[in-house]
Amino acid sequence: EQFRCTDLADDYRSSADMATLTGSGFVTAPPGVAAMDAELPPSSQSTLLLQKKKDMAEVQRELERKKEQFRQRMQRCQEKEMELAAKQEAIKEQVGKFDKFLHENDAKRVRANRKSVDEVRTREAKEVERRALVVEQARQQAKKDELLAELERIKMFETFLEKTCERYADYFEDIQAILKRHHALEATQEDLHMRVKASEEQTLRLRETLSELLTRTQTESLINNSRIAARQASLDESRRSMQDREAELAQRDEGVRDRIRMLGEVSMAIRNIYARAFDRGKGKRPSGSHLRDDEPGLLPVLDAIRQRVCDLQLIVRTLERNAAARAVEVDAAAVAGGGGGGTDPAGRGGGGAEAGRG
């Protein structure tokens, strides 16, 4: 495109060189031809001038057309340059993106390599673990075979125990009951063996101690006999004193029983009064004063009875005041009815009727 624009500019300059402007007009022929035209007659010159003007107009039109083509080509060149610049920017952007993609790809490749190395190490570790598990599985399988052989060996004992359970169903519910009983008997037997051994050792020690004590006792018995005689007298005196104390305590217990009986009667009386005050009277029991047989204290009950009696007295006084007020009202109404009958003989019957209704 740049070379094409340069060719158009050269064509434009060559066309401009061919048309030279003079004082008499544009001359498109060499100087020698102009001299030859000057020698022609005037009619030929005017014809030639018209021809030259016509040629000049054609050249001018061709020049305008070339200018327009040049302008269009230059415009297309500028558009191409702008497109080329846009493409270069796009290519630069794509190159930057591609560089970024390469960097990211390199980072991903490094991470993938690192991950691959880690996976290889993990696989090796898992392989070692798998081999260890295989060895452990083989060991467990051997142990399982041994346990199965042991199970087959002791299967007869289980059969025996099952038959025992079936035969003695009243004593043993299942095999576990027999095993527990066996363990308990073993523990008891071991304990008994230990006790017997300890008892034998203790018996030997006690025999030695007994022989020593017999000797010592025989020596001390004579001394103690004299002491016993002296203390026997003191004991008799103490017995007589004890009998006196027992008689005194018996009298005291009798008095205590009397006081307890009296306290029971008082408590029963209080309970009866409480029951009559609240149960039969349908009074509301105060909170915390419910009567129970197992309640040791009677103070809350006495307090409740006192409160109940005060309430009843207040009710009686209130009723007396209300009755007195009602009697006063009746007397006032009677007095008012009697006065109206005396003043108005015609209204005596009506007042009497109203009083009777009252």
C-alpha positions as CSV (number, residue, x, y, z in Angstrom):
1,E,0.0,0.0,0.0
2,Q,2.8,2.4,0.8
3,F,4.5,1.7,-2.6
4,R,1.2,2.2,-4.4
5,C,0.8,5.6,-2.7
6,T,4.3,6.6,-3.7
7,D,3.5,5.7,-7.4
8,L,0.4,7.8,-7.3
9,A,2.4,10.8,-5.9
10,D,5.0,10.3,-8.7
11,D,2.2,10.2,-11.4
12,Y,0.7,13.4,-9.9
13,R,4.1,15.2,-10.0
14,S,4.8,14.1,-13.7
15,S,1.3,15.3,-14.7
16,A,2.0,18.7,-13.1
17,D,5.3,18.9,-14.9
18,M,3.7,18.4,-18.2
19,A,1.3,21.4,-17.8
20,T,3.3,24.6,-17.5
21,L,1.5,27.8,-16.9
22,T,2.6,30.9,-19.0
23,G,1.3,34.4,-19.6
24,S,-0.8,33.2,-22.6
25,G,-2.1,30.0,-21.0
26,F,-1.0,26.4,-20.5
27,V,1.6,25.0,-23.0
28,T,1.8,21.3,-23.3
29,A,4.3,21.1,-26.2
30,P,8.0,21.7,-26.3
31,P,9.4,25.2,-27.1
32,G,10.2,24.3,-30.7
33,V,6.6,23.3,-31.4
34,A,5.4,26.6,-29.9
35,A,7.6,28.5,-32.4
36,M,6.2,26.5,-35.2
37,D,2.7,27.3,-34.1
38,A,3.6,31.0,-34.0
39,E,4.3,30.8,-37.8
40,L,0.8,29.4,-38.6
41,P,-2.0,31.7,-39.8
42,P,-4.3,33.3,-37.3
43,S,-7.2,31.0,-38.1
44,S,-5.0,28.0,-37.7
45,Q,-3.7,29.5,-34.4
46,S,-7.3,30.1,-33.1
47,T,-8.2,26.6,-34.1
48,L,-5.1,25.3,-32.6
49,L,-5.8,27.4,-29.5
50,L,-9.2,25.9,-29.2
51,Q,-7.8,22.5,-29.6
52,K,-5.2,23.3,-27.0
53,K,-7.8,24.6,-24.6
54,K,-9.9,21.4,-25.2
55,D,-6.8,19.3,-24.6
56,M,-6.1,21.4,-21.5
57,A,-9.6,20.9,-20.2
58,E,-9.2,17.2,-20.8
59,V,-5.9,17.2,-19.0
60,Q,-7.5,19.3,-16.2
61,R,-10.3,16.8,-15.9
62,E,-7.8,13.9,-16.0
63,L,-5.8,15.8,-13.4
64,E,-8.9,16.2,-11.2
65,R,-9.7,12.6,-11.6
66,K,-6.2,11.6,-10.7
67,K,-6.4,13.9,-7.6
68,E,-9.6,12.3,-6.6
69,Q,-8.1,8.8,-7.1
70,F,-5.0,9.9,-5.2
71,R,-7.1,11.3,-2.4
72,Q,-9.2,8.1,-2.2
73,R,-6.0,6.0,-2.3
74,M,-4.5,8.2,0.4
75,Q,-7.7,7.8,2.5
76,R,-7.6,4.1,2.0
77,C,-3.9,4.1,2.9
78,Q,-4.7,6.0,6.1
79,E,-7.5,3.6,6.9
80,K,-5.1,0.7,6.2
81,E,-2.5,2.3,8.4
82,M,-5.2,2.7,11.2
83,E,-6.2,-0.9,10.7
84,L,-2.6,-2.0,10.7
85,A,-2.0,0.0,14.0
86,A,-5.1,-1.6,15.5
87,K,-3.9,-5.0,14.4
88,Q,-0.5,-4.3,15.8
89,E,-2.1,-3.3,19.2
90,A,-4.2,-6.4,19.1
91,I,-1.1,-8.5,18.2
92,K,0.8,-6.8,21.1
93,E,-2.1,-7.6,23.4
94,Q,-2.3,-11.2,22.2
95,V,1.5,-11.4,22.6
96,G,1.1,-10.1,26.2
97,K,-1.7,-12.6,26.9
98,F,0.4,-15.3,25.3
99,D,3.4,-14.4,27.5
100,K,1.1,-14.4,30.5
101,F,-0.3,-17.8,29.4
102,L,3.2,-19.1,29.0
103,H,4.1,-17.9,32.5
104,E,1.0,-19.5,33.9
105,N,1.6,-22.6,32.0
106,D,5.2,-22.8,33.3
107,A,3.8,-22.2,36.9
108,K,1.2,-24.9,36.3
109,R,3.9,-27.2,34.9
110,V,6.1,-26.6,38.0
111,R,3.1,-27.3,40.3
112,A,2.2,-30.4,38.2
113,N,5.8,-31.6,38.5
114,R,5.8,-31.0,42.2
115,K,2.4,-32.7,42.6
116,S,3.7,-35.6,40.5
117,V,6.7,-35.9,42.8
118,D,4.5,-35.7,45.9
119,E,2.1,-38.3,44.4
120,V,5.1,-40.6,43.7
121,R,6.2,-40.2,47.3
122,T,2.7,-40.7,48.5
123,R,2.4,-43.8,46.3
124,E,5.6,-45.2,47.7
125,A,4.5,-44.5,51.3
126,K,1.1,-46.1,50.5
127,E,2.9,-49.1,49.0
128,V,5.0,-49.5,52.1
129,E,1.9,-49.2,54.2
130,R,0.1,-51.7,52.0
131,R,3.0,-54.2,52.5
132,A,2.9,-53.6,56.2
133,L,-0.9,-54.2,56.1
134,V,-0.4,-57.3,54.1
135,V,2.0,-58.6,56.7
136,E,-0.4,-57.6,59.5
137,Q,-3.2,-59.3,57.6
138,A,-1.2,-62.5,57.3
139,R,-0.4,-62.3,61.0
140,Q,-4.1,-61.7,61.9
141,Q,-5.1,-64.6,59.6
142,A,-2.6,-66.9,61.4
143,K,-4.0,-65.7,64.7
144,K,-7.5,-66.3,63.4
145,D,-6.6,-69.8,62.4
146,E,-5.2,-70.5,65.8
147,L,-8.4,-69.1,67.4
148,L,-10.5,-71.2,65.1
149,A,-8.5,-74.3,66.1
150,E,-8.8,-73.4,69.8
151,L,-12.6,-72.8,69.2
152,E,-12.9,-76.3,67.7
153,R,-11.0,-77.7,70.7
154,I,-13.2,-76.1,73.3
155,K,-16.4,-76.7,71.3
156,M,-17.0,-79.9,73.4
157,F,-17.0,-77.8,76.6
158,E,-19.6,-75.5,75.1
159,T,-21.7,-78.6,74.2
160,F,-21.3,-79.9,77.7
161,L,-22.4,-76.6,79.2
162,E,-25.4,-76.4,76.9
163,K,-26.5,-79.9,78.0
164,T,-25.9,-78.9,81.6
165,C,-28.2,-75.8,81.1
166,E,-30.8,-78.0,79.5
167,R,-30.6,-80.6,82.3
168,Y,-30.5,-78.1,85.2
169,A,-32.7,-75.3,83.7
170,D,-34.1,-74.5,87.2
171,Y,-30.6,-73.5,88.5
172,F,-28.9,-72.0,85.3
173,E,-30.5,-69.9,82.7
174,D,-27.6,-69.9,80.2
175,I,-23.9,-70.7,79.9
176,Q,-22.9,-67.3,81.2
177,A,-24.7,-68.2,84.5
178,I,-22.6,-71.4,84.8
179,L,-19.4,-69.5,84.0
180,K,-20.2,-66.8,86.6
181,R,-20.9,-69.5,89.1
182,H,-17.7,-71.3,88.3
183,H,-15.7,-68.0,88.6
184,A,-17.4,-67.3,91.9
185,L,-16.6,-70.8,93.2
186,E,-13.0,-70.4,92.1
187,A,-12.7,-67.1,93.9
188,T,-14.4,-68.6,96.9
189,Q,-12.0,-71.6,96.9
190,E,-9.0,-69.4,96.6
191,D,-10.3,-67.2,99.4
192,L,-11.0,-70.3,101.5
193,H,-7.5,-71.7,100.9
194,M,-6.0,-68.3,101.9
195,R,-8.2,-68.2,105.0
196,V,-7.3,-71.8,106.0
197,K,-3.6,-71.1,105.6
198,A,-4.0,-67.9,107.6
199,S,-6.1,-69.7,110.2
200,E,-3.4,-72.4,110.6
201,E,-0.7,-69.8,111.0
202,Q,-2.9,-67.9,113.5
203,T,-3.7,-71.2,115.3
204,L,0.0,-71.9,115.8
205,R,0.6,-68.4,117.1
206,L,-2.4,-68.6,119.4
207,R,-1.3,-72.0,120.8
208,E,2.1,-70.5,121.6
209,T,0.4,-67.4,123.1
210,L,-2.1,-69.7,125.0
211,S,0.7,-71.7,126.6
212,E,2.3,-68.4,127.7
213,L,-1.0,-67.1,128.9
214,L,-1.8,-70.3,130.9
215,T,1.4,-70.0,132.7
216,R,0.9,-66.3,133.4
217,T,-2.8,-66.9,134.3
218,Q,-2.0,-69.5,136.8
219,T,0.4,-67.1,138.4
220,E,-2.0,-64.2,138.3
221,S,-5.1,-66.1,139.3
222,L,-4.0,-66.2,142.9
223,I,-3.5,-62.5,143.0
224,N,-6.8,-61.8,141.3
225,N,-8.7,-64.0,143.7
226,S,-7.9,-61.7,146.5
227,R,-8.8,-58.7,144.4
228,I,-12.0,-60.3,143.4
229,A,-13.1,-60.8,146.9
230,A,-12.5,-57.1,147.6
231,R,-14.2,-56.0,144.5
232,Q,-17.2,-58.4,145.1
233,A,-18.0,-56.3,148.2
234,S,-17.7,-53.1,146.1
235,L,-19.9,-54.7,143.5
236,D,-22.7,-55.5,146.0
237,E,-22.6,-51.9,147.1
238,S,-22.8,-50.7,143.6
239,R,-25.7,-53.0,142.9
240,R,-27.7,-51.6,145.8
241,S,-26.9,-48.1,144.6
242,M,-27.9,-49.1,141.0
243,Q,-31.2,-50.5,142.2
244,D,-31.9,-47.2,144.0
245,R,-31.1,-45.3,140.8
246,E,-33.3,-47.6,138.7
247,A,-36.2,-46.9,141.0
248,E,-35.6,-43.2,140.7
249,L,-35.4,-43.5,136.9
250,A,-38.6,-45.5,136.9
251,Q,-40.4,-42.8,138.8
252,R,-39.0,-40.2,136.4
253,D,-40.0,-42.2,133.4
254,E,-43.5,-42.5,134.8
255,G,-43.7,-38.7,135.1
256,V,-42.3,-38.3,131.6
257,R,-44.9,-40.7,130.2
258,D,-47.6,-38.7,132.0
259,R,-46.4,-35.4,130.5
260,I,-46.1,-37.1,127.1
261,R,-49.7,-38.4,127.4
262,M,-50.9,-34.9,128.4
263,L,-48.9,-33.4,125.5
264,G,-50.6,-35.9,123.2
265,E,-54.0,-35.0,124.5
266,V,-53.2,-31.3,124.0
267,S,-51.9,-31.9,120.5
268,M,-55.1,-34.0,119.7
269,A,-57.3,-31.2,121.1
270,I,-55.4,-28.6,119.0
271,R,-55.8,-30.8,115.9
272,N,-59.5,-31.2,116.6
273,I,-59.9,-27.5,116.9
274,Y,-57.9,-27.0,113.7
275,A,-60.1,-29.5,111.9
276,R,-63.3,-27.9,113.2
277,A,-62.0,-24.4,112.3
278,F,-61.0,-25.2,108.7
279,D,-62.4,-28.5,107.5
280,R,-66.0,-28.3,108.8
281,G,-66.2,-24.5,108.5
282,K,-64.8,-24.7,105.0
283,G,-62.3,-22.0,105.8
284,K,-59.3,-21.4,103.6
285,R,-56.2,-22.8,105.2
286,P,-53.3,-20.3,105.4
287,S,-50.2,-21.2,103.5
288,G,-47.7,-23.3,105.4
289,S,-50.2,-24.4,108.1
290,H,-51.5,-27.7,106.6
291,L,-52.0,-30.3,109.3
292,R,-50.1,-33.5,108.9
293,D,-49.6,-36.4,111.2
294,D,-45.9,-36.5,110.8
295,E,-45.5,-32.7,111.5
296,P,-43.6,-32.3,114.8
297,G,-44.3,-28.6,115.5
298,L,-47.7,-27.2,116.4
299,L,-46.8,-23.5,116.4
300,P,-47.9,-23.0,112.7
301,V,-51.2,-24.8,113.6
302,L,-51.8,-22.6,116.7
303,D,-51.0,-19.6,114.7
304,A,-53.5,-20.6,112.0
305,I,-56.2,-21.3,114.7
306,R,-55.5,-17.9,116.3
307,Q,-55.8,-16.3,112.8
308,R,-59.0,-18.2,112.2
309,V,-60.5,-17.2,115.5
310,C,-59.6,-13.5,114.8
311,D,-61.2,-13.8,111.4
312,L,-64.4,-15.3,112.9
313,Q,-64.5,-12.6,115.6
314,L,-64.1,-10.0,112.9
315,I,-66.9,-11.6,110.9
316,V,-69.2,-11.7,114.0
317,R,-68.5,-8.1,114.8
318,T,-69.1,-7.2,111.1
319,L,-72.4,-9.2,111.1
320,E,-73.5,-7.5,114.4
321,R,-72.7,-4.1,113.0
322,N,-74.6,-4.9,109.8
323,A,-77.6,-6.2,111.8
324,A,-77.6,-3.1,114.0
325,A,-77.5,-0.9,111.0
326,R,-80.2,-2.9,109.3
327,A,-82.4,-2.6,112.5
328,V,-81.8,1.1,112.6
329,E,-82.9,1.4,109.0
330,V,-86.0,-0.6,109.7
331,D,-86.9,1.5,112.7
332,A,-86.3,4.7,110.7
333,A,-88.5,3.3,107.9
334,A,-91.2,2.4,110.5
335,V,-91.1,5.9,112.1
336,A,-91.3,7.5,108.6
337,G,-94.3,5.3,107.7
338,G,-96.2,6.1,110.9
339,G,-95.8,9.9,110.6
340,G,-97.2,10.0,107.1
341,G,-100.3,8.0,108.1
342,G,-101.2,10.6,110.8
343,T,-101.1,13.6,108.6
344,D,-103.0,12.1,105.7
345,P,-106.0,10.0,106.5
346,A,-106.4,9.1,102.9
347,G,-102.9,7.8,102.7
348,R,-103.0,5.6,105.9
349,G,-103.9,2.5,104.0
350,G,-101.1,3.1,101.5
351,G,-98.5,3.6,104.2
352,G,-99.6,0.6,106.0
353,A,-99.4,-1.5,102.9
354,E,-95.9,-0.2,102.2
355,A,-94.9,-0.9,105.8
356,G,-96.3,-4.4,105.5
357,R,-94.4,-5.0,102.4
358,G,-91.3,-3.7,104.1
